[in-house]
Amino acid sequence: MINLDSLLELLDLSDDNGDLLSLRQSNRAKRLIFKPSVRNGFEIILPRYYDDKWVLEVIAKSKPKIKKRLVEIEKARRELRPTSIVLPVTGNSWKVIYVDVCDKDPGMVAEASGTLEVPEKESDVFGVPIVLQKWLHDKALAYLPERLSDVAATLKLSYNKVRIKRQKTRWGSCSIKRNINLNRNLMLMPYEVVDYVLHHELTHLRILNHAPKFWKELEISFPGYKKILKEMKHFERNNIPEWALI
């Protein structure tokens, strides 16, 4: 019978890796599924009907890939507990100090000169990111709307409302009602990237789509935007830590 212990042995993994690997059966699954994620680890999902020998053969063949993903997940989980945080857009940085708490409510981040005291519950690997994301959201609320207002005034544009959100696929958006949404993770990006996003969304107040006319208008208000666009993917990979994404 296939179980977690037999899989650990097959993959040459110690018991310490047990929290990164899980096995479950799904009546809806029609095939063997590998489902890696930082939150749930590496899930192996068995179909409703399967043969033990076949499953073990498939896992054995996928051993290098599985072990590589486990290493990636372990590394990503370490990043959920940062030792320092930098907000490039403001130029501020902090050393992170962790404080053990036993309460149900972990509380808030305490900020001092150059340090952040972050409450941490023992054995709760995902508690720290929740607390840090609340802190980051407050930082975004304090900075982004004010900066957007400054840029809008320079461009002589007016918008209705600005909202700071946790957006997974967009840095910002502008609605037909002239409401602007901004991703709080912009706080982790360089100043020039943030300014590009603000100019981009404000330009949508004039032209809501991405027709050629939009890009010409953006070039007038933000010359050199093409260079920033080319560098965006690099900044996304290197500036957004795992604790801000999970």
Summary of the structure (lengths in Angstrom):
residues: 246
radius of gyration: 23.0
end to end distance: 34.1
largest distance: 70.0
contacts: 681
relative contact order: 0.10
helix: 46%
strand: 21%
